[in-house]
Amino acid sequence: MSERDTQVQGLFNRITASYDRINGLMTLGHHARWCREVAARAGVPPRGRLLDIATGTGEIALAARRREPRAEIVGVDFSEKMLEEARTKPGAKSITWEFADAHSLRFEDASFDAVTHGYLLRNVSDVPRVLAEQARVLKPGGRVVVLETAPPRGVLRLAVSAGMGVVLPLLGRLVAGDRDAYSYLKDSTLGFVPPERVAELVREAGFEDVGYERKYLGTNVILWGRKPAATN
């Protein structure tokens, strides 16, 4: 991992206890529903395999488990504290939780039917490499589904940006006792590339049928793509 990746890892280890609560507050409760939508779009088949990267406290992985009880689900993260929290949740024992760096996954080529992740790309040092790893471990025809933040746009851009600049660090101080960590999350959200560019990067990684849907005044997005089917 790069120095930046190590710093981000330390930040997420610090905010684990407050992570779910602040996600719920910031999205007015929509975060859990978006995670369910990601799991649904992934469409892991019965007895298929799903890899959830940057699993955090396991919201997407657990939503996928509820949809398909027979699938093999692996949730990975580079924050051990987040994984510890994920392991405490109802249903967690049926999921494999592992430490992993998204830049270099240990899994074999073409070993998963679907890959999901939430809020991963804005926090990594090399987005093309991370997406290339996902394409590598996916089976031909497999789907990648992404939940990510997006910089606000349009007439509400200034108001939403100003609101996030005040509210997120304030929640970090009041709920988590860590204003600096949530100031970073505010900056990484407002400074991340728009979904049009993320979709372009996904296509450049070799995916097709790429699309996305904006959520919550455009500040969040669900994006998807498919690894091309094998040809003879």
Secondary structure, DSSP 8 states (H G I E B T S, - for coil): --HHHHHHHHHHHHHHHHHHHHHHHHTTTHHHHHHHHHHHHH---TT-EEEEET-TTSHHHHHHHHH-TTSEEEEEES-HHHHHHHTTSTTGGGSEEEE-BTTB--S-TT-EEEEEEES-GGG-S-HHHHHHHHHHHEEEEEEEEEEEE----GGGHHHHHHHHHHHHHHHIIIIIS-HHHHHHHHHHHHTS--HHHHHHHHHHTT-EEEEEEEETTTTEEEEEEE------
